[in-house]
Amino acid sequence: MKLYVVGIGCGSRNGLTLEAEQAILRSTLIVGYTVYTDQIKQFYPEKNCLSTGMRQEKDRVELALEKASNGETVSLVCSGDSQLYGMAGLAIELSENYPDVEVEVVAGVTAALSGGAVLGSPMTHDFAIISLSDLLTPMEKIIKRLRCAAEGDFIMAIYNPSSKKRVDYLRNACDIILEYRPADTVCGYVRNIGRDGQESRVLTLGKLRDTQVDMFTTVFIGNSETKVIGGKMVTPRGYRNV
């Protein structure tokens, strides 16, 4: 009785790791959020898939564990990495009620890395990944994390930067960071990473503040060393100085 919790990367076939593909091929059932199971169906039309809607994470994981306990080999698919804002932690927590199910976590390439590669190499040094979604995390805690990362001169990858109901969240986050960093700090964003319609831009923190993005966008905020080289966003680590 086996449950794989699989990070499927950015959503393109090329974004799947070999390990992720092998887990999916071994599975008799794929479970996931509708958008992700639709992607899997494109690549593996022969696979049986079950899906749930947005904000039904617990139901989704319970479904996957129940099917695995009944003898199916199941892949519970997540975008990016299965740990980072994914279902791996919840699956392990709930698996206590399914002692016969073995849970195996399969890593995937998260947007901070796949999106960073599109922009150049912004994540070459210490970085923080912060989600601006306050559905599960109090805004007070998000603000504190932004302040600590900005004060610590961390490169930042910002997930869930904006939505129809949260149109000013990125602007507010930039205002916080501007208390610690100059307006000409190098930043960037990538939308639809690895998928049709991918677009990216390198810009300053001041300009980013007034830029409208959406939930399909990952935002990158450089540190004091980040620069633009040949149109690419790059954070040197200092190898040239050794």
N, C-alpha and C positions, 0 to 999 in steps of 0.2 A: 504494500500500500504506500504510494509515493505521491508527494506533492512537490513539484518544482515551483519556486517563485522566481519568475524570469524577467529580468530587465531587457527590454527589446530595443533600447537605444532610441534614436530620434524618430523612428517610424519608417525609415526606408529599408529596403532589403540589405543594402550595404552597411547599414548601421547595426545589424545583428552580429554578435560575436559567434564564433563557431560553437562555443559551449551552449549559448542560448538556442541556436538552431538544433543542436543535438538533443537538448531537453524537449523542445517542441516536437521533434520527429519521434521521440520515444513515447510521447504522450498520446493517450487515446481521447483526451478531452482537453480543450482550451477554455479557460474561464477568464473574463476580464471586463473592464469598462467597454462599452459598445464601440467607441472609436478605436480601441486597441484590437479588439477581436475582428473588426472589419479589416484592419491592416493585415492581420494574420491570415484571414481568408483570402486576401489577394495573393499572398505568397504560397499558401498551403491550402488550396480549395478543398482538398479531400478531408481536412480536419473538421471534426465535430466541435462546434463552439457554442458556449453559453455566455450571455452577457447581462450586465446590470447597468443602470443609469448612473449619472453623476451623483455623488454624495450617498452612495449605497455601499460603502467600503466594507462594513462589517458583514452585511448580507452576502456580498461577493465572496469574501474569504470563507464564511461559513458554508456557502454552496460548494466551494472548491474542496474544503476539508471533508464535507459529507460525501461528495462523489468519490474522493480518494478512499475514504473508509469503506465504501461499498465495492472497492476493487478496481476502480479506474486509476490509470496513471494520468495525473492532471498537471497541466502547466497553468499557473495563475500568472497572467502577463501584466507587466507594468511598463509605463514609458520610462525611458532613460535607464536608471539603475533601480533595482528592486528594493534596495534599502532606502535610498535618499528620497524622502517624501513618497515612498512606495509601500507595498503591502507586506514586505518581508517581516517586519517587526510584529505587525498584527497577526500574521499567520502563525508565527511562533508562539505568541501569547495565547491564541485561541486553540492551538494544537494540543494544549493540556487536556482538552475535553475529547481529544481523538488520539489516545495513546498508541494506537496501532498504525498511525500515519507517520511516515518519515518525511520531514520537511527539509528540502535542500534549496538553499538560496543561490541563485545564479546571477552574477553581477552583469550589469550593462553599462554602456557609455552614457554618462549623464550629460545634460545640455551645457553645463559649465565647461566641459572638455570638448565636446563636438562643436559647440558654438564658438568657443575660444579658438579652435583650429581654423574656423572660417575667417575670423578677424586677424589671425596671425599667431601670436603667442603671448596673450596677456597674463596667463596663469603660471608663469615661470617661477614665481616666488610664492611665499605664504599667502593664502587666500581664505576668504570666508564665503560661504554660500548662505544667503538669507532669502526667505520667502516673505513677500509682503502680504500674503493672504492671512487675514485675521479670522478665518472661519474656525480654526482649531487653536490658534495662538493669540493671546491678548495683545492688542496693539501696543500697550505699555511695554511689553517684553520685546516686541519687534523694534520699537524705537530705541530701547536700551542696547540691543544688539547692533543696530546701525551705528549708534554713537561709539560703542566700544570698538567696532571694526574700523570706523573712520579714525578714531584717535590712535589706534594701534597701527595705522598705515597699512592695513590689509588691502589687497586687491579684493574686490567684491563681485560675485556673480549674483544677480538679483533675479529670483524666480517669481512668477505670478505678479508682475509689476503693475498691472492695471486690468480693469474689466469694466463692463458697462455700469456696474454698481460702485466701482472703486476708481473713478476716472482720475482722481487727484492723488492717488497713493504714491506714484513715482515722483511727482512734483514735490510732495511733502518729504519723501525720503531724500531727494536731492537737496532740499533746503537744510535738512539735518546735516548732511555730509558737507555742505558748503560752509558750515561753521568750523570745519576742521581742514578743509582742502580748498585750494584756489579754484576759481571758475574755469581756468584753462586746463584743469586736470583732464588727461586723455581718457575717454570713455568709448563705448561702442555698444551696438545691439545687433542681434540676429533674430529674424522672424522666420518661422517655418523651417527650422534647421533640417537639412537633408531631404526636404520634401519639395514638391512643386510650389513655385512661388517664393522660394527662399530669397530673402533680401537682407542686406547688412549695411551698416554704416559706422564709420569712426567719426566721433565728434567730441566736443568739449563737455565738461560737466555743466557749464552754464547753458549750453544749447540743449543738452539732454533734459534739463529741467523743464523746458517748454516743448518737448517732443511727446506726441501721443503714441502710445504703444498698446499692445493687447496681451491676452493670456498666452498667446503662441510665441511671445517674444521673450528672449533672455537678454538681460542688460548686464553690461560689464563696466565696472568703475575702476579705473587704474589707481595705483598708489603714487607716491611722490617720484618714483623712478620710471614710471611707464611713459613711453614715448611713441611717436609715429615714425616708422622707418619704411620708406617705399610704399606708403599708403597702408601699411600693416600696423596693428596695435601690438606693441612689444613691451614686456617688462623684463629688463635684463636682470640676471641673478648675480652677475659680477664675475663670470668666468674670464672675461677679457682682462680683468685686473689682477688675475692670479699670476 
